[in-house]
Amino acid sequence: MSATTQPGASPAAPARLRPPPLWLLLAAGGLLVAISGGVRATFGLYLDPVIDDLGSDRAMYGLAIAIQSIVWGVGQPIAGAIADRFGAARVLGAGAAIYAVGLFSMAAADDALALHATAGFLAGAGMAAASLSVVLASLSRLAPADRRSQALGIATAFGTAGQVALIPLTQWILDTSDWRTAALVMGVILVAMAVAAPAFRGSAEDQTRPDERSVAPLTPLREDLRKARYSRGYLLLNTAFFVCGFHVTFIATHLKSYASDLGQSGRVAAWALVLIGLFNMVGSYSAGVLGGRYSKTRLLSLVYGARAIVIAVFVLVPAGSATTLVFGAAIGLLWLTTVPLTSGIIAAQFGTANAGALFGIVFLSHQVGAFIGAWLGGYLADSTGSYDVVWWLSVALGVMAAVIHLLLDEGPAPDPPPPGQRRVILAPATNALFVVVIGFAIVATVQLGADATAAESTGFDVTSLWCPLHPAWLS
């Protein structure tokens, strides 16, 4: 018997999905991002075995990871928009399948082109859909507002929990078998993501909590995109997140090779990556908690500034296994702490209706940085015989990102100007001054680092620092 509508009564509202319990969302989301992030973190372990097997160089493998990063970045806003409209569960499931195919195909790669197509394009496309960003966008809608920042921090912490288990497993397979077997095993593990994806079923409209839906109706994506285009805070956020991508991808891809150049075993670098994962869980959770109490922009400024300090100290102090392990722990505390804070700023600026697409655009900027970090690290290491310049560039970029977040407003984005009227994002004089100061800081820091490294190689005491306007060493 079909239901009828009484005369004068309004049509019944469409049925809404009841949000799963928060603990179930966190468990499912944790499994998804742990597997996706854990497998992704193993790619740095393949560098030396792959180039030895294929007879290539670090730039070739770096380009494969760079392609992976940019495909992931370009695909992220697309995957986010599809997930917002048609449901995150479908996107996560499809992404896991593509990701697994990429690993299976990578195991059969016998030249650079095949590696770029499999580990680069296919794996990158799978990462875009089966990603932390899609999970965070859904969580930002499904979690209660007063627990949202904490939930995002917990989910982000799981992003590196997987590497704590999968990096030692991959290194063990590399020691006892070969890199092709390791890739096959990682592909099988990716299939397990299909178990947790259904927890995030439903579109953005379905997932929006009833208390928030009644306060603020869903905003069309086109309107939010236009608002974002004219938002100074959103544009600065894109610029700063570029630095995060550069840092994490350069380190994840090249740390093992850098440690090998210093005479350290592959196991030392592998354990350093494990420590990154362990300490990231503490850092990301703490960032989520602190982000609910303090200014997210100020916290991000501290994170990027601390990264610059940690990297500078790592390069300047005498090399050793203990130094590499301590670096892994220290940088791990700052590893993905940027993600819940950045995601939280976007939710505060634009709401949660189009969070997947808007965070996806910011994440594209992150992946452009990742592309440059992965490829440039390998290219400069091959051409100069050292990673030193890239390390010091990382320091300079960290300083730049710290300054940018001091200029960033995390409040609601203002309405866009009327058609035909332009809004000044930064006053011309302020913009020019900002470019000059940041440019000088980058050049001076890289020059300082290059001189410090050269001086250290000659036995000079690198603890005696100098004015960056006069970079010549004084004897």
C-alpha positions, 0 to 999 in steps of 0.5 A: 500500500503506497503512502499518500500526502494529505491535501495541504500538507507539504511533501515529505522530506527525503530520507536522511542517513543516520550518522554512524557512531563517532567511534565507528567512523574513526575506526573505519577512517583509521583503517582506510588512511592507515592502509593508504598512507602506510603503502604510500610511505613505503615508496621511498624504500624502493628507490635504490633497489629499483634503480639498481634493477632497472639500471637507472638513476635517482632522478628517474625514480624521483620523477615517478614519485613526482608524477604520482604526486601531481596525478594525486593532486590533480585528481584530489579535487575531482575525487572530493567533488564526486564524493561530496555529490555521490558518496565517499564510500564509492570513491574510496572503494574505487580508489582502493581498486585503482591503487592496488592495480597500480602496485600489481602493475608496478611489480611487472615494470621493466623500464622507466616508462612502465614505472612512471605509468604504474607507480606514477600515474595509476598509483597516483590516481588511486591515492587521489580517491582512496585518500585521507582528504576524502575521509577528512571531508566526510568526518568534518560533516559527520562529527559533531562540531564540538568534537570535529577538530579532535576527530580530524586529528585522530584520523590524521594520526592514523595516516601514518599508523600504517607505516609503522607496520608496513615499512618494517614489513616492506624492508624485511621483504626487500632484505629477504626477496626483492622489490617486486614481491614487496609491491605485490604484497602491498597491493594485496593489503590495499584490497582490505580498504574495501571493508571500511569504505561503506562507513562513509556512504552518502553524499555531502547532503546526506552526511550533513548533521541535522543541527547544522543543516537547519542552521546553514543550508548547503551552498552550491559548489560554484558559489564557494569556488567563487568565494574562494577565488577572492579569499585572501586567506584561502589563497595564502593557505594554498601557498603555505600547503605547497611547502608541506608537500615539498617537505614530506615528499622529499623526506619520504622519498629520499631519506633512505638514499641520503642515509645511504650516502652517509654510510648508514644501512637501509634499516636505519632509514627504515626505522627513521620512517617508522619513528616518523609514523609513530611520533606523527600519531602524537603530533597529529592528535595533539594538533587536533586537540590544540586546534579546537582551543587555540588559533589554527593559523598560529599553530601552523606558523609554529609547526612550519617554523619548527620544521625549519629548525629541525631540518637545519639542525639535522644537516648541521650536526655530525652524521650518524645513525642516532642523528637520523633516528632522532630526526625521524622522531622530531620531524614526525611530531610535525609531519601531518600536524598541518592536515587537521589544522588546514582542514579545520581552517577550510571548514571555518572559512567555507563550512562543510558542504563542499569541504571535499572539493575545497580541501582538494584544491588546497591539496593540489597545491600540496602535491605541486610541492610534492612533485618538486620535492620528489623530482628536484631531490633526485635531480640535484642529488645526481647532478651535484652528488649531494642533497645539501642544497635541497635540505637548505631549500626546505629550511627556507620554505619552512620559514616562508610558510611560518610567515605566511600563516601569520598573515592568514585569517582563519575566519569565515571567508567574505562574500565575493565582490559584485560581478565586474568589481575586483577585490584587492587581495593584497595591497600592491606595496604590501605584496611587493614587500612580502615577495622581496622579504620572502625571496631574500629569506630563501636566497639567504638561507640557501646560501647560508646552508651551502656555505655551512656545508662547505665549511663543515667539510673543511673542518670549520666550526659551523656553530659560528653563524654569520649575518646573511648579508655577509655570508663569507666565513670570517677566520 
